[in-house]
Amino acid sequence: MTSATLIPRLRTDLAAAHFSVPGLTGLWGIEADAALRRNQRVPARRALAALAVKLGRNEPAATLARLFLLGDPVSVADLDAALPSLGAAGARELSLVATDDDARVRPLVDLRPYSFIDAHGADSWWIVSDLGELALGHALGETHVLGIGGASLTLSGLMMPTPVERALDIGTGCGIQAMHASRNAEHVVATDISLRALELAALNATLNEIDNIEFRFGSLFEPVVGEKFGHIISNPPFVITPRAEGVPNYEYRDGGMVGDALVEAVVRGAADHLTPGGVVQLLGNWEYHGEMDAFERLERWLAPATLPGAGAPATFPAAAPAASSPALDAWIIEREVQSLGQYAETWIRDGGTRPGPDFDRLYDAWLQDFDARGVRRVGFGYLLLRLPHAGLAAPTLRRLERMPDALGHNPAGLGAHLAECLAAHDWQAQTEDARLLRTQLTVASDVTEERHYWPGQQDPTLMTLHQGSGFGRSIPLDTALAGLVGACDGDLAVGAIIGALAQLLDADEAALTAELLPKVRELLVDGFLLLPEPA
């Protein structure tokens, strides 16, 4: 039989077995589920064994979980019962399992359910990847195809749900980002330097009945020369790994370039492959060299211009940039900075190497590489780049900021919030003060205000505006700004509110307007204040 015949049978069997995230949690319980996320399978094994004794049989979902999640061999009879349409023979033809003898099979891949919520609602898929360290019992191979990890979840949550005609996923791996992109794009091109990754990604797309993804072999933008896209996404192999003999080079995380050069290559190459208004979203590492701030390096990648720099408050509307302006808008968020030791330890462990002589040898190679190149720290974060819309002479957005704290509550991810923030930025960047003063704004539903008082005092000593979703920002308030925000109920225009505040505070209205309007623009861009719905 062909895979075109076998994969639908596998899909039917997995659905019939209720092989799902809630189904598995129900089999082994919350504590065993949490232990598995820590890479510990003993509680799940015990729970499944107890369930089999209680029921007097092996549940189909339990058999599949033992085989594909825990990495334990199962009997051919049990697998035939768990996959009645496909059978153990069909699973072998799909290279999902291998037969050790006539009676037992062992897994060749990791196959697990995956649930998510995005702007389209809740959904679930099944994802096939290579066996992990838990099932293998040893360090990963250099051609390992990773399943859904923390970085994958981060990027899929950041993905803006803006409809586009064509999307590009660079370094698709098991295909998870391309699959998410397929929900917003008419056609997706997914690339990778690993033929094994492309094979598994194509399997995942077919298994989940996604038919608008095209898979191509090649590095970075090489497979799409001359093509343009409305959305480019990438969880690239950004890990900074020593280029030294004896240091493993994992395809799923190591791009083969020195330092952070691979992320730089994506940033510098993106503009040539975007349609007007098109967006690039990727994760990345960047190095701190000597006394230079990493944001200075990022500015150089973006070809710095006369726009607000890192850490500086934006001035709205932005002045017309100089002719040397970069081609792209940029919003970069640094989420974490690690010491060199922390960074080396993280990625040596990630490859499956445990403390001992090999660990020490790799640790020394990492530190020697950093020392030779003058690296003192490594940052991690999100990059959002955009080609300005047609008709705009130059970019208007340059925002580089650090957000090491917890984010807000975003069950469907940050993507929709990012899209709303970009739309608000575009509106205010093209809106004169006179029009803003005539606009009726409202406070976002997730915004709360916190006030602190000295005992016995009527006036607050500290006021703060908190954002419950999005990036969970907190903004200090003075009396005037607190009054303005409190009055933004959609009925009064900004100018009318400022006029009333000027009378109440006995302040000069023109001076108060000049003070408050830049703050109003920032609150709009950050999602604290909302524009009126289009008529």
C-alpha positions, 0 to 999 in steps of 0.5 A, spaced: 500 500 500 502 507 499 502 512 504 496 515 501 492 509 503 495 508 509 495 515 512 488 516 512 487 509 516 492 512 521 488 518 522 481 514 523 485 509 528 488 515 532 481 518 532 477 512 534 482 511 540 481 518 543 488 519 542 488 526 544 491 531 550 485 530 554 484 523 553 492 521 555 491 526 561 485 522 563 489 515 562 495 517 567 492 523 571 495 530 572 501 528 576 504 523 571 502 528 565 507 534 569 512 528 570 512 527 563 513 534 561 519 534 566 522 528 562 520 523 567 516 517 565 515 512 571 509 515 574 505 514 567 508 507 566 505 506 573 498 509 572 498 505 565 500 498 568 495 500 574 489 501 569 490 495 565 490 491 571 483 494 573 480 493 566 483 487 565 486 489 558 490 494 554 486 500 552 488 503 545 490 510 547 494 506 553 498 502 548 499 508 543 501 512 549 506 506 551 509 505 544 510 512 541 510 517 548 514 513 553 518 509 548 516 502 550 515 496 546 508 493 545 505 486 542 503 486 535 497 484 538 496 490 542 498 494 536 493 491 531 488 492 536 489 499 537 490 501 530 485 496 527 484 499 520 492 500 519 495 494 523 502 493 525 503 491 518 501 498 516 505 502 521 511 498 519 510 500 512 509 508 514 516 507 518 512 508 525 515 502 528 520 496 527 519 489 529 524 486 534 521 479 533 514 476 531 510 478 537 513 485 539 514 492 536 518 498 538 517 505 536 521 509 530 518 515 531 514 520 537 507 520 535 503 525 540 497 529 540 497 536 540 492 541 542 492 549 541 487 555 541 488 561 536 484 566 533 480 561 529 478 557 536 481 551 539 483 545 535 488 539 535 493 535 531 497 529 531 505 530 530 510 525 528 517 527 530 524 523 531 524 519 538 527 524 544 532 522 549 527 519 553 525 514 549 532 513 546 536 512 552 542 516 550 544 523 547 540 525 540 543 524 533 545 530 529 540 529 524 534 529 529 528 532 527 525 535 534 517 535 535 514 541 539 518 544 544 518 551 548 520 555 542 515 552 537 510 554 542 512 561 543 513 562 536 506 559 534 503 563 539 506 570 536 504 568 529 499 574 527 493 571 524 492 576 519 490 573 512 495 573 507 495 570 500 502 566 501 506 565 507 513 562 508 516 558 514 524 557 514 527 551 517 520 548 518 522 542 522 516 537 523 512 542 520 508 545 526 509 553 524 507 551 517 501 548 519 499 554 524 501 558 518 496 554 513 490 557 517 491 564 515 495 563 508 492 561 502 498 557 500 505 556 505 512 554 502 516 550 508 523 549 507 529 546 511 536 543 510 534 536 512 530 531 508 528 527 514 525 534 517 521 535 510 519 528 510 516 528 517 513 535 516 509 532 509 507 526 513 504 531 519 500 535 514 497 529 510 495 526 517 492 532 519 488 533 512 492 540 511 493 540 503 496 548 502 503 547 504 509 546 499 515 543 502 522 545 499 529 543 500 534 548 501 537 553 506 534 560 508 532 564 502 535 559 497 529 555 495 525 562 494 529 566 490 525 571 487 519 570 490 515 574 495 510 573 501 505 576 505 508 573 512 514 569 513 515 565 520 521 562 522 524 558 528 531 558 525 537 554 528 539 560 532 543 556 537 550 559 538 555 553 537 562 552 537 565 551 530 570 546 533 571 539 532 568 534 536 562 539 538 555 536 535 552 540 530 544 538 531 540 540 524 534 542 528 538 548 532 545 549 529 545 553 523 552 552 521 554 559 522 559 563 527 555 566 533 549 569 531 550 570 524 544 566 522 539 570 525 543 576 522 542 573 515 534 572 516 534 579 518 538 582 512 535 577 507 527 578 509 526 585 505 527 582 498 522 576 500 516 581 502 510 584 499 508 591 501 505 590 508 508 583 509 511 581 516 517 577 518 516 573 525 522 569 528 525 567 534 533 568 535 539 569 540 544 575 539 550 576 542 553 582 547 560 583 545 565 587 549 562 593 552 557 594 546 549 593 548 546 587 543 541 592 541 547 596 537 548 590 534 541 589 532 540 596 529 546 595 525 543 589 522 537 593 521 541 599 517 540 604 523 536 610 521 534 617 524 528 613 528 527 613 535 533 608 538 533 602 543 530 604 550 528 611 547 521 613 547 518 614 540 515 621 538 509 621 534 507 622 528 514 620 526 518 625 522 520 623 515 526 618 516 532 620 512 534 617 505 538 612 509 533 609 513 532 601 513 527 598 508 523 595 514 519 597 520 522 593 526 519 591 533 524 587 537 523 584 544 528 581 548 525 576 553 532 573 557 539 574 557 544 569 560 551 568 562 555 564 558 555 559 563 548 558 563 547 558 555 553 553 554 549 548 560 543 549 557 544 547 550 549 541 552 544 538 556 539 539 550 543 535 546 542 529 551 549 530 554 550 529 562 555 531 567 561 528 566 568 528 561 564 529 555 560 535 558 566 538 561 569 538 554 563 541 551 563 546 556 570 548 555 569 549 547 563 553 548 567 558 553 573 558 549 569 560 543 565 565 546 572 568 549 575 568 542 570 572 539 569 577 545 562 575 547 560 576 554 552 575 554 547 572 550 540 575 549 534 571 547 527 574 544 522 575 538 523 579 532 518 582 528 520 586 521 515 589 516 516 592 509 512 598 509 505 598 506 505 601 499 505 609 498 509 609 505 516 613 503 519 609 509 518 605 515 515 609 521 516 603 527 523 602 530 522 599 537 527 595 541 525 593 548 526 589 554 521 585 557 524 580 562 518 579 566 511 575 566 507 576 560 499 577 560 494 572 560 493 570 553 490 563 552 490 564 544 497 567 544 500 574 543 499 574 535 492 578 535 495 583 540 501 584 536 497 585 530 492 590 533 498 594 536 501 594 529 494 597 526 494 602 532 501 604 531 499 605 523 493 609 525 497 614 530 503 615 525 499 617 520 494 621 524 495 629 526 494 631 533 487 635 531 484 629 528 486 625 535 483 630 539 477 629 535 477 621 536 473 618 541 477 612 545 475 607 550 479 603 555 481 596 553 477 591 557 483 588 560 486 594 563 485 595 571 488 601 575 491 600 582 492 606 587 496 606 593 494 611 599 498 613 605 493 611 611 488 617 612 490 621 606 485 622 600 489 623 595 493 617 592 501 617 592 502 612 587 497 610 581 499 605 576 495 602 570 495 595 569 494 590 562 491 584 564 493 580 557 498 582 551 505 583 554 502 585 561 505 592 561 504 597 567 504 604 566 505 609 572 500 615 572 499 622 574 493 625 576 492 628 569 493 622 565 489 618 570 483 622 569 484 622 561 484 614 561 478 614 566 474 618 562 475 614 555 468 611 555 467 612 547 463 618 548 467 624 549 473 626 544 480 626 547 480 634 546 474 635 550 476 630 556 483 634 556 479 641 556 475 639 562 481 636 565 485 643 564 479 647 568 479 642 573 486 642 575 487 649 573 492 648 568 493 651 561 490 647 556 495 648 550 500 645 555 496 640 558 495 637 551 502 637 549 503 633 555 498 628 554 497 627 547 504 623 546 502 619 552 495 617 549 499 615 542 503 610 546 497 607 550 494 606 543 500 603 541 500 598 547 493 596 547 491 600 553 486 605 549 482 602 543 480 606 537 472 606 535 470 601 531 469 602 523 463 604 521 
